[in-house]
Amino acid sequence: MSLINHRSYLVIGISLLLGSLGLLTLDVLNINEIIILILILLAYMGIGFILKPQIKSSNKINPLLKSDKPILIEFLSEY
């Protein structure tokens, strides 16, 4: 998610879900529309899981933590 801000992704997701809910429930909410809303939510959560930053440097840090030498580790947040 280095290209997408975490808070804006959350706001866009909530507004997308509420907008879809508003458009689908103009007449009456039926089972097909509930399934569509659940699929939209699952797709958005799946995209968020794919875009979530992964920690890839833990393999480099573990051997250093086991040594007796003092070390300085700097963590940078993507958000």
N, C-alpha and C positions, 0 to 999 in steps of 0.2 A: 504494500500500500504506500509505496514511496511517492507515487504520482497522485494518490487520492488521500485527502485529509480524513482522518478517522471520524471526526465529528460531522463533517459534511456528508460522508458516506452514510452515517446513521440518520441524519436528517433527510437525506434523499430517500433512503429506504422507508422511513416512516411515512413520508409524504407520498411516495409511490403506492404504498399499501393503502393508505387512507383515500387517495385519489381513485385507485381501482375499486375500493369498497364503495365509494360514492357513485361511481359510474355503473357498477354492476347491480346496485340495489335501488335503482331508480323506480323499478316497478315492485318486485317482490324477490326476496332472497331465496333461491332454491339450491338444491344439492350440487348442481353443476357449477354454480357461481362460487359456492364454498370451496369446491375442489380447485377451481381456477385460482382463488385467493391463496389457498395453501400451496399450490404449485409456484405461484409468484414469490411467496415468502421463502420457500425452499430454494428456488433458483437464486434469489438474491443472497441468501445465506451461503450457498455454494460458491458464488462468485467472491464473496467476502473471505471465505476460507482459502480460496486459491490466491487471492491478492494479499493475504496476511503475510508479513515478513517472517521468514524462517531464520532461526539461529543456526548459522553454518560454522561458526568459529569455535564451537565447544570442543571439537577434537583438538584444536591447537592449544586450548586453555588447560584441559585436564592434565597433560603431562607437566605443565608448569606448576600446577597446584600441588602436585605430589613431591616436588623438589623442596629442599630445605632453604633455598634462597628466597629472600624477600622479593616480592613482585608488586608491580602497580598495574592494575587492570582498569582501563577506562571504558565505560559502556556509553554508547551513544544511542539515543532513542530516535526512531524514525518519525515520531510525532511531534 
